[in-house]
Amino acid sequence: MPATGTVMTPALRPLVICASVHHGNTARVARCIADVLHADVCPPDAVTPASLVGHEVVGFGSGVYYGRMHESLFALLDQLSDGPAAARAAFVFSTSGLPFLAQLWHAPLKRALARKGFDVVGAFACRGFDTWGPLWLTGGLNRRHPDDRDMDRARAFAHRIAAAVGPPGRR
């Protein structure tokens, strides 16, 4: 277990933005990460550029749909101006049927975040219940995921994010 000093302080005002459409997989992971960071969880359509002001740490997560992170995350980023994002840190997370491909799926979102001036400090992926296309005929992939082990990994990831960002005033 990480040291207790790695828990985010309210002064950092973290925010977790999550698009979880089909089975609630990613929403469960988002709440787990948010609990560690003491963050609010919001869907992308409830976030505006003005509402990001004051959030020094922002997480962007979704399930993977047709090999891509949810379009609403990109739509939100399109609303932001390019350039420095007030030195905000960002992290990316996802659930999918094939999480070993997460680097491919996270890359476009990471590039979009970097263009908007975010410092991407980490990424997390785990298995999620997937019934895409013909998979529903066989009951889907990863029926019981995310499971307790996945949630433990998500909590450990959140502690690493807290440690990477550090105490208020460091960024």
C-alpha positions as CSV (number, residue, x, y, z in Angstrom):
1,M,0.0,0.0,0.0
2,P,1.4,3.4,-0.9
3,A,2.3,5.9,1.8
4,T,-0.6,7.9,3.1
5,G,1.2,11.1,2.1
6,T,0.3,10.3,-1.5
7,V,-3.4,10.9,-1.1
8,M,-4.5,14.0,-3.0
9,T,-5.4,17.0,-0.9
10,P,-8.6,19.0,-1.6
11,A,-6.4,22.0,-2.5
12,L,-5.5,20.2,-5.8
13,R,-9.2,19.9,-6.7
14,P,-8.9,16.8,-8.9
15,L,-11.7,16.0,-11.4
16,V,-12.4,12.7,-13.1
17,I,-14.3,12.9,-16.4
18,C,-15.8,9.6,-17.4
19,A,-17.9,8.3,-20.4
20,S,-19.3,4.9,-19.4
21,V,-22.0,3.9,-21.8
22,H,-22.9,0.2,-22.0
23,H,-22.2,-1.8,-18.8
24,G,-20.9,0.8,-16.3
25,N,-17.5,-0.8,-16.3
26,T,-15.6,2.5,-16.6
27,A,-17.8,4.3,-14.2
28,R,-16.9,1.8,-11.5
29,V,-13.2,2.3,-12.2
30,A,-13.7,6.1,-12.2
31,R,-15.4,6.1,-8.8
32,C,-12.6,3.9,-7.4
33,I,-9.9,6.3,-8.7
34,A,-11.9,9.3,-7.6
35,D,-12.3,7.9,-4.0
36,V,-8.5,7.8,-3.7
37,L,-8.0,11.3,-5.2
38,H,-11.0,12.8,-3.4
39,A,-12.3,13.9,-6.8
40,D,-15.6,14.5,-8.3
41,V,-16.7,12.3,-11.2
42,C,-18.6,14.0,-14.1
43,P,-19.7,12.9,-17.6
44,P,-18.0,14.9,-20.4
45,D,-21.2,16.6,-21.4
46,A,-21.5,18.1,-17.9
47,V,-18.0,19.7,-18.1
48,T,-17.3,23.1,-19.7
49,P,-14.0,24.8,-20.3
50,A,-14.9,27.2,-17.5
51,S,-15.6,24.4,-15.1
52,L,-12.1,23.1,-15.6
53,V,-10.6,26.2,-14.1
54,G,-9.0,25.5,-10.7
55,H,-8.7,21.7,-11.3
56,E,-5.0,21.0,-11.3
57,V,-5.5,17.3,-12.0
58,V,-8.0,16.0,-14.5
59,G,-8.6,12.3,-15.4
60,F,-10.2,11.4,-18.7
61,G,-11.6,7.9,-19.1
62,S,-14.0,5.8,-21.1
63,G,-14.8,2.4,-22.4
64,V,-13.3,1.6,-25.7
65,Y,-15.8,1.8,-28.6
66,Y,-14.8,0.4,-32.0
67,G,-11.1,0.7,-31.0
68,R,-11.4,4.3,-29.8
69,M,-12.0,6.2,-26.6
70,H,-15.5,7.8,-26.4
71,E,-16.0,10.6,-28.8
72,S,-17.5,12.9,-26.0
73,L,-14.0,13.2,-24.5
74,F,-12.6,14.5,-27.8
75,A,-15.6,16.8,-28.2
76,L,-14.8,18.3,-24.8
77,L,-11.2,18.8,-25.7
78,D,-12.2,20.5,-29.0
79,Q,-13.9,23.2,-26.8
80,L,-10.6,24.1,-25.1
81,S,-8.1,26.4,-26.6
82,D,-4.7,25.1,-27.6
83,G,-1.7,25.8,-25.5
84,P,-0.9,25.8,-21.8
85,A,-3.7,24.4,-19.7
86,A,-2.6,26.3,-16.6
87,A,0.0,23.6,-15.9
88,R,-2.7,21.0,-15.3
89,A,-1.8,17.3,-15.0
90,A,-4.0,14.8,-16.8
91,F,-4.3,11.0,-16.7
92,V,-6.1,8.6,-19.0
93,F,-8.0,5.4,-18.1
94,S,-10.1,2.8,-19.9
95,T,-11.9,-0.5,-19.7
96,S,-12.2,-2.8,-22.7
97,G,-12.4,-6.4,-23.8
98,L,-8.8,-6.3,-24.9
99,P,-6.9,-4.0,-22.5
100,F,-3.5,-5.1,-23.8
101,L,-4.2,-2.8,-26.8
102,A,-4.7,0.2,-24.5
103,Q,-1.6,2.0,-25.7
104,L,-3.1,2.1,-29.2
105,W,-6.4,3.3,-27.9
106,H,-5.0,5.9,-25.4
107,A,-2.5,7.4,-27.9
108,P,-5.0,9.7,-29.8
109,L,-6.4,11.0,-26.5
110,K,-3.0,11.6,-25.0
111,R,-2.0,13.5,-28.2
112,A,-5.1,15.6,-28.0
113,L,-4.4,16.4,-24.3
114,A,-0.8,17.4,-25.0
115,R,-2.0,19.7,-27.8
116,K,-4.3,21.4,-25.3
117,G,-1.3,21.9,-22.9
118,F,-2.0,19.1,-20.4
119,D,0.9,17.2,-18.9
120,V,-0.2,13.5,-19.2
121,V,1.2,11.8,-16.0
122,G,-0.2,8.3,-16.4
123,A,-2.5,5.8,-18.0
124,F,-4.5,2.9,-16.7
125,A,-6.4,0.1,-18.4
126,C,-8.2,-3.0,-17.2
127,R,-10.6,-5.6,-18.5
128,G,-14.3,-4.7,-18.7
129,F,-17.3,-6.7,-19.7
130,D,-17.5,-6.4,-23.5
131,T,-20.5,-7.4,-25.6
132,W,-19.5,-5.6,-28.9
133,G,-20.8,-7.1,-32.1
134,P,-21.1,-10.8,-32.2
135,L,-19.6,-11.2,-28.7
136,W,-23.1,-10.8,-27.3
137,L,-24.0,-14.2,-28.9
138,T,-21.4,-16.0,-26.7
139,G,-22.1,-14.0,-23.5
140,G,-19.3,-11.4,-24.1
141,L,-15.8,-11.1,-22.9
142,N,-14.6,-10.5,-19.3
143,R,-18.1,-11.0,-17.8
144,R,-17.0,-10.5,-14.2
145,H,-14.6,-7.5,-14.9
146,P,-13.6,-5.1,-13.6
147,D,-13.2,-7.3,-10.5
148,D,-11.6,-6.8,-7.1
149,R,-8.1,-7.2,-8.5
150,D,-8.8,-4.6,-11.2
151,M,-10.1,-2.2,-8.5
152,D,-7.0,-2.8,-6.4
153,R,-4.9,-1.9,-9.5
154,A,-7.0,1.2,-10.1
155,R,-6.5,2.4,-6.5
156,A,-2.7,1.8,-6.8
157,F,-2.7,3.8,-10.0
158,A,-4.5,6.6,-8.3
159,H,-1.9,6.6,-5.6
160,R,0.8,6.8,-8.2
161,I,-1.0,9.8,-9.8
162,A,-1.2,11.5,-6.5
163,A,2.6,10.9,-5.9
164,A,3.4,12.1,-9.4
165,V,1.5,15.4,-9.0
166,G,2.7,16.0,-5.5
167,P,1.5,18.5,-2.9
168,P,-0.2,21.8,-3.7
169,G,2.1,24.4,-5.2
170,R,4.5,21.9,-6.7
171,R,3.0,22.2,-10.2
